[in-house]
């Protein structure tokens, strides 16, 4: 590889040369999601998350609108009297938030805007850390019951968590690819100005 004097504007590298100079500092990226490209995989994940969150939101609305009086009547003399309404309200708000974040991700992938993928990456990493801690806690509890129960817990939790982390890395790869493409375009425009 030849050395280049970057102080001269005409000697600045373009396109793939920039990736070669900085690629050793970057996190490895995925190029495929199952049988699809990472962009298609991210689109599918966003659409599935929107559908999933919409179903939960409709269920919460249905429970609040139609069955809440019945549920409230069942728990009227217990400590859960007001708790059910709060749980359904938080669940509905969470579902709406998931729809918005997944919509941002879908928009970001379709319009090649890396900043729109960032909310999904942040929220999902927080969710993954919480799920991992809960899974660890549940596994410890099951291992205290019996080794077999703990092993079954691990067999169920580890593949599910691995799949969720894989999906996060798919979207993170799309985020990094789009961001790099935008930086390359900016660098090419800046080089053209000299």
Order of alpha helices (4+ residues) and beta strands (2+ residues): alpha-beta-beta-alpha-alpha-alpha-alpha-alpha
